[in-house]
Amino acid sequence: MMLPDEILEEIYKIREEHAKAFNYDVKLILADCLDRQKQFEKEWKGKIIKTPLKKRKEGVLEERV
């Protein structure tokens, strides 16, 4: 038997509250998620630094340090 995971329980609770706020309508939930994503991208545009990747000889990508 697995012990309860507090982090997962909190995620499940938040997800349930979010779904309930939109009457469990998947289309409305998705629309809200997309709106939140657009808002996040607006707020953080130009503030997030992406580390470029370089190829290793074996063909595996790795981060530059």
PyRosetta script that sets phi, psi and omega in degrees:
from pyrosetta import init, pose_from_sequence

init()
pose = pose_from_sequence("MMLPDEILEEIYKIREEHAKAFNYDVKLILADCLDRQKQFEKEWKGKIIKTPLKKRKEGVLEERV")
pose.set_psi(1, 133.4)
pose.set_omega(1, 179.7)
pose.set_phi(2, -85.9)
pose.set_psi(2, 144.1)
pose.set_omega(2, 175.0)
pose.set_phi(3, -78.3)
pose.set_psi(3, 150.6)
pose.set_omega(3, 178.9)
pose.set_phi(4, -63.8)
pose.set_psi(4, 139.0)
pose.set_omega(4, 178.6)
pose.set_phi(5, -100.5)
pose.set_psi(5, 116.0)
pose.set_omega(5, -175.4)
pose.set_phi(6, -61.3)
pose.set_psi(6, -38.9)
pose.set_omega(6, -178.8)
pose.set_phi(7, -66.1)
pose.set_psi(7, -46.8)
pose.set_omega(7, 178.8)
pose.set_phi(8, -63.1)
pose.set_psi(8, -40.0)
pose.set_omega(8, 178.8)
pose.set_phi(9, -60.5)
pose.set_psi(9, -40.4)
pose.set_omega(9, 179.0)
pose.set_phi(10, -66.3)
pose.set_psi(10, -41.5)
pose.set_omega(10, 177.7)
pose.set_phi(11, -61.6)
pose.set_psi(11, -45.5)
pose.set_omega(11, 179.0)
pose.set_phi(12, -60.3)
pose.set_psi(12, -40.3)
pose.set_omega(12, -179.5)
pose.set_phi(13, -64.3)
pose.set_psi(13, -46.4)
pose.set_omega(13, 179.9)
pose.set_phi(14, -63.8)
pose.set_psi(14, -43.1)
pose.set_omega(14, 179.7)
pose.set_phi(15, -62.5)
pose.set_psi(15, -42.2)
pose.set_omega(15, 179.1)
pose.set_phi(16, -64.0)
pose.set_psi(16, -44.0)
pose.set_omega(16, 179.1)
pose.set_phi(17, -62.7)
pose.set_psi(17, -40.5)
pose.set_omega(17, 179.7)
pose.set_phi(18, -64.2)
pose.set_psi(18, -46.7)
pose.set_omega(18, 179.9)
pose.set_phi(19, -63.1)
pose.set_psi(19, -42.1)
pose.set_omega(19, -179.3)
pose.set_phi(20, -63.3)
pose.set_psi(20, -36.4)
pose.set_omega(20, 179.4)
pose.set_phi(21, -62.0)
pose.set_psi(21, -25.4)
pose.set_omega(21, 179.9)
pose.set_phi(22, -110.1)
pose.set_psi(22, 22.2)
pose.set_omega(22, 177.6)
pose.set_phi(23, 54.2)
pose.set_psi(23, 34.6)
pose.set_omega(23, 176.7)
pose.set_phi(24, 59.3)
pose.set_psi(24, 23.7)
pose.set_omega(24, 178.4)
pose.set_phi(25, -85.7)
pose.set_psi(25, 111.1)
pose.set_omega(25, -174.1)
pose.set_phi(26, -59.9)
pose.set_psi(26, -38.9)
pose.set_omega(26, -179.2)
pose.set_phi(27, -63.9)
pose.set_psi(27, -41.7)
pose.set_omega(27, 178.6)
pose.set_phi(28, -69.0)
pose.set_psi(28, -38.5)
pose.set_omega(28, 178.3)
pose.set_phi(29, -62.7)
pose.set_psi(29, -45.4)
pose.set_omega(29, 179.5)
pose.set_phi(30, -63.4)
pose.set_psi(30, -43.8)
pose.set_omega(30, 178.9)
pose.set_phi(31, -59.2)
pose.set_psi(31, -41.7)
pose.set_omega(31, 178.3)
pose.set_phi(32, -64.3)
pose.set_psi(32, -42.6)
pose.set_omega(32, 179.1)
pose.set_phi(33, -61.9)
pose.set_psi(33, -41.9)
pose.set_omega(33, 179.3)
pose.set_phi(34, -66.8)
pose.set_psi(34, -39.3)
pose.set_omega(34, 176.2)
pose.set_phi(35, -62.3)
pose.set_psi(35, -43.4)
pose.set_omega(35, 178.8)
pose.set_phi(36, -63.4)
pose.set_psi(36, -39.0)
pose.set_omega(36, 179.2)
pose.set_phi(37, -64.2)
pose.set_psi(37, -44.5)
pose.set_omega(37, 178.6)
pose.set_phi(38, -61.1)
pose.set_psi(38, -42.5)
pose.set_omega(38, 179.4)
pose.set_phi(39, -63.2)
pose.set_psi(39, -43.1)
pose.set_omega(39, 178.5)
pose.set_phi(40, -61.0)
pose.set_psi(40, -45.0)
pose.set_omega(40, -179.4)
pose.set_phi(41, -62.8)
pose.set_psi(41, -38.2)
pose.set_omega(41, 177.4)
pose.set_phi(42, -62.7)
pose.set_psi(42, -47.2)
pose.set_omega(42, -176.4)
pose.set_phi(43, -66.9)
pose.set_psi(43, -33.9)
pose.set_omega(43, -173.5)
pose.set_phi(44, -104.4)
pose.set_psi(44, 3.1)
pose.set_omega(44, -178.0)
pose.set_phi(45, -56.6)
pose.set_psi(45, 126.8)
pose.set_omega(45, 179.0)
pose.set_phi(46, 81.6)
pose.set_psi(46, -5.1)
pose.set_omega(46, -178.4)
pose.set_phi(47, -100.5)
pose.set_psi(47, -13.5)
pose.set_omega(47, -178.6)
pose.set_phi(48, -98.6)
pose.set_psi(48, 126.2)
pose.set_omega(48, 179.9)
pose.set_phi(49, -99.5)
pose.set_psi(49, 123.7)
pose.set_omega(49, 178.0)
pose.set_phi(50, -99.5)
pose.set_psi(50, 131.9)
pose.set_omega(50, 178.9)
pose.set_phi(51, -83.6)
pose.set_psi(51, 121.1)
pose.set_omega(51, 178.7)
pose.set_phi(52, -66.7)
pose.set_psi(52, 153.6)
pose.set_omega(52, 179.5)
pose.set_phi(53, -102.5)
pose.set_psi(53, 150.0)
pose.set_omega(53, 174.1)
pose.set_phi(54, -126.1)
pose.set_psi(54, 153.2)
pose.set_omega(54, -178.8)
pose.set_phi(55, -84.6)
pose.set_psi(55, 139.3)
pose.set_omega(55, 172.6)
pose.set_phi(56, -90.0)
pose.set_psi(56, 166.3)
pose.set_omega(56, -179.5)
pose.set_phi(57, -60.6)
pose.set_psi(57, -33.0)
pose.set_omega(57, -178.7)
pose.set_phi(58, -77.2)
pose.set_psi(58, -3.3)
pose.set_omega(58, -179.8)
pose.set_phi(59, 89.7)
pose.set_psi(59, 6.8)
pose.set_omega(59, 179.8)
pose.set_phi(60, -94.5)
pose.set_psi(60, 137.0)
pose.set_omega(60, 179.1)
pose.set_phi(61, -81.4)
pose.set_psi(61, 144.8)
pose.set_omega(61, 175.7)
pose.set_phi(62, -142.2)
pose.set_psi(62, 157.7)
pose.set_omega(62, 178.6)
pose.set_phi(63, -77.4)
pose.set_psi(63, 145.3)
pose.set_omega(63, 173.5)
pose.set_phi(64, -79.5)
pose.set_psi(64, 143.7)
pose.set_omega(64, -178.9)
pose.set_phi(65, -114.2)
pose.dump_pdb("model.pdb")
